[in-house]
Amino acid sequence: MKGKIILLILLITFAAIQITYGQSNNVYIGAAACGTCHTAGGAAAQKPTFDSWKGTLHAVAHDSISAQNAFYGYDCLQCHNTGWDPALTNRGADEFVTKDTTKKPNYVITDQTKWNLVKNVGCEACHGPMGDASTGQLSSTHWGFGTTNKPSYSAAVCGSCHQGDHDPFFEEWKLSGHAKSTQSSFVVNNKACVRCHVAQSFVLYISNPSAYRDTLLVTGADITPITCATCHDPHSRKNDFQLRFASTNKAVICDECHNAEIDSVDVNVAPHHATSEIFSGKNFGFHYPGTTYQNSAHPTVVSDTNFLKTKGLEDKLRCMVCHMHTDPYNNITKKAVVGHTFSPNPKACMVCHTDYTSKVDTSNHAKQFDYRGMQTKTDSLMNALATKLKGASKADSATLSFKQANYNLLAAQAEGSHGIHNTKLVQQLLVDAITNFTPTSVEALKGVPVSYSLSQNYPNPFNPTTQIKFSIAQAGNVAIRVYDAIGNEIETLHNGYLAAGNYSVSWNASRYSSGVYYYKITAGNFEMVKKMLLVK
């Protein structure tokens, strides 16, 4: 009986310790303890993260602001220092400071020596406490992130501080497409997709692009979407904004994924995510021979460092100019905007286009970027081309001219901005596709004709597509042409050899205005003209 009581006491004591110190029974001992190994000359020299961490803003999160910002106070300490959790006694920063409203700043450090160990945002802020509670030294079970031996790319790690009205990074990220990048089972089961959809795979790719292009490191519940630590290196400030990929005024980390991944245009393969290509114009869309293509201003101005400086955007690069436009916190609007939904912000347009609000209804979400009707025009061209391609016969779909026109439509759809990224180029490619593709194949119908004939088109009136049937009594060259109301030839629907038979050809008039049109058949000595009416 006595033994059972002693055992019960020991179990209760152990449980109390677990509650006090957490499951790992570890306490905070400071980043310097990690630095004993994770340095260039330390035992974990293959990962000298302590050396690079010292150059980050996390390493001076408290020191750099405490003496300079008049608004910095006790309520700010929890996110600028390590181990803040009043519910636990584990030597976190909250245990060595008290609030004192009679002072400015309104806090008093009660144990400077212990405070110095956990001030600023050290390794343990993200990795968890690494010290043994009984010895105060580095715990033998400290490996990895807290109690595990694998890195965590969870956005919640960063979101524990980077959230709220002042810094709503976490809240905005949760609304972004990045947060949903692994929702499709297809992308995590397709190695060609994982680099840009799975956090662990992207980080590995950045470390060695040639070796780890299509590698999936994790499976199941460990698969993580594109989170903060995917793009930002928490251990290094080597690159701007602690990005894992060096940015220049010509490219940013966004280009690593938002690109078509092609070295040349192949009209037999659908383009994929061609946002990067649209800026340079290279490898975007099929460029028809003999045509000069021009880029609009956007690709130039967002890559021009001097221009960005004149607009007060010197800290922005390419995609960031529009997709990461920020608004700081203030006492009137309260909530800051940090650009991590990655949705373009109309306010970015106003920096250059001073007449923007007079030309665009920014309260209309669907039209807030339709500056001077540019998106409307692009959409109209895309719809016209799509309608024309849809009206093509099966034989037309196999032709090179169909594939070239279809490629330009798919490229315009894939770049995603309705032409805003590079308006001139996109619209010219669409116009050329509409102009250069005309359904030329005719569909053979059943029956053996005894004479030449040209039927009335059906439907008539029509909008925008109509069918024209005709019969050929003898094999030979046949031409079907369309003329406008004053007799100008505007399209040739077919001009070539046909065997004797009954046929049908379609005409898509989506790029023409309402009115009277004529169509004519020429087959040997046989000619006939009929009238049709386009009503839009």
Helices and strands as residue ranges (DSSP letters): H 2-21, E 26-27, H 31-35, H 49-53, G 58-60, H 63-66, G 74-76, H 77-80, G 93-96, E 97-99, E 107-109, H 112-118, H 123-127, E 131-132, H 155-159, H 169-175, G 178-180, H 185-189, H 191-197, H 199-207, G 220-222, H 228-231, G 240-242, G 253-256, H 275-280, H 298-301, H 305-310, H 319-323, H 346-352, H 356-359, G 365-367, G 371-373, H 374-390, H 394-397, H 400-415, G 420-422, H 423-436, E 443-445, E 453-454, E 465-472, E 476-483, E 489-498, E 501-508, E 515-523, E 526-534
